[in-house]
Amino acid sequence: MASLSIRVDLGSGNRLGPGKVQLLEMIAHHGSISAAGRALGMSYRRAWMLVEAMNTGFGRPVVEAQVGGKAGGGARLSPFGADVVAHYRAVERAAALAAAPFLSRLDGAA
C-alpha cells in the first residue's frame, strides 16, 4: 500500500521528519533519551545528537533534562517540544487526507 512520509525543511539545515518526531514521542513516553533510543534501536549518542540538533535548530529546547534524585534524572518534552510533535502530526494527517486519492491511484498502478 502506498504511503506518504512528510519531512519539513525549516531552513538552515533544520529538518523535522518522522524519525525525529518518533524519537520525541518515545522520550515523552519513556522519560529518558537513552530509553527512547533503545526503544527505537538507536544508540544513546545518536538519540542525543538528534535531540541537540533539534534544540539548536529551533533555537529553544524541545527536550529538557529532568534533575534526578535517588532514581536518577531523565528527560521530558518541553511545552514547545510537545507543540512541535502535535503540529507535525497535524500536518501529517492533513497531507495524508489530501493525498489519499492520489496514493490510491499510484497504489493501483503498481
C-alpha positions as CSV (number, residue, x, y, z in Angstrom):
1,M,0.0,0.0,0.0
2,A,1.3,3.4,-0.9
3,S,2.0,5.7,2.0
4,L,3.1,9.3,2.5
5,S,6.2,10.4,4.5
6,I,6.5,14.1,5.5
7,R,9.7,15.9,6.1
8,V,9.5,19.6,6.9
9,D,12.5,21.7,5.9
10,L,12.7,24.6,8.3
11,G,15.8,26.3,6.9
12,S,19.5,26.3,7.6
13,G,19.7,22.5,7.9
14,N,16.9,22.2,10.4
15,R,14.7,19.4,9.3
16,L,11.9,17.6,11.0
17,G,10.6,14.2,9.9
18,P,9.1,11.0,11.1
19,G,12.2,9.7,12.8
20,K,12.8,12.8,14.9
21,V,9.1,13.1,15.8
22,Q,9.0,9.4,16.8
23,L,12.1,10.0,19.0
24,L,10.4,12.9,20.7
25,E,7.3,10.7,21.3
26,M,9.4,8.0,22.8
27,I,11.2,10.5,25.0
28,A,7.8,11.6,26.2
29,H,6.7,8.0,26.8
30,H,9.9,6.7,28.5
31,G,11.1,9.9,30.2
32,S,14.6,9.3,29.0
33,I,16.7,9.9,25.9
34,S,18.6,6.6,26.4
35,A,15.4,4.5,26.8
36,A,13.8,6.2,23.8
37,G,16.9,5.4,21.8
38,R,16.8,1.8,22.9
39,A,13.1,1.5,22.0
40,L,13.9,2.8,18.5
41,G,17.1,0.6,18.1
42,M,19.5,3.5,18.1
43,S,22.4,4.4,20.3
44,Y,22.2,6.9,23.1
45,R,24.8,9.0,21.3
46,R,22.7,9.1,18.1
47,A,19.5,9.9,20.0
48,W,21.3,12.7,22.0
49,M,22.8,14.1,18.8
50,L,19.3,14.3,17.2
51,V,17.9,16.0,20.3
52,E,20.7,18.5,20.3
53,A,20.2,19.2,16.6
54,M,16.5,19.9,17.2
55,N,17.2,22.1,20.3
56,T,19.8,24.1,18.3
57,G,17.7,24.2,15.1
58,F,14.7,25.6,16.8
59,G,16.6,27.9,19.0
60,R,14.9,26.7,22.1
61,P,14.6,23.3,23.8
62,V,12.2,20.7,22.5
63,V,13.6,18.3,25.2
64,E,14.6,19.3,28.7
65,A,16.7,17.5,31.3
66,Q,15.0,16.4,34.5
67,V,17.1,16.7,37.6
68,G,17.5,13.3,39.3
69,G,17.1,12.2,42.8
70,K,17.5,8.6,44.0
71,A,16.1,7.2,40.8
72,G,18.3,9.4,38.6
73,G,17.4,12.0,36.1
74,G,15.7,11.8,32.8
75,A,14.3,13.9,30.0
76,R,10.9,15.2,29.0
77,L,9.5,17.3,26.2
78,S,9.3,21.0,26.8
79,P,5.9,22.5,26.2
80,F,7.3,23.8,22.9
81,G,8.5,20.2,22.1
82,A,5.0,18.9,22.7
83,D,3.7,21.5,20.4
84,V,6.2,20.6,17.7
85,V,5.0,17.0,17.8
86,A,1.4,18.0,17.8
87,H,1.8,20.3,14.8
88,Y,3.9,17.8,12.9
89,R,1.3,15.1,13.4
90,A,-1.5,17.6,12.3
91,V,0.5,18.3,9.1
92,E,0.9,14.6,8.5
93,R,-2.8,13.9,8.9
94,A,-3.8,16.8,6.7
95,A,-1.3,15.7,4.0
96,A,-2.4,12.1,4.2
97,L,-6.1,13.1,3.8
98,A,-5.3,15.4,0.8
99,A,-3.0,12.8,-0.8
100,A,-5.3,9.7,-0.3
101,P,-7.0,9.7,-3.7
102,F,-3.6,10.1,-5.5
103,L,-1.9,7.5,-3.4
104,S,-4.8,5.1,-4.1
105,R,-4.2,5.6,-7.9
106,L,-0.5,5.1,-7.6
107,D,-1.0,2.0,-5.5
108,G,-3.4,0.6,-8.1
109,A,-0.9,1.3,-10.9
110,A,1.9,-0.5,-9.1
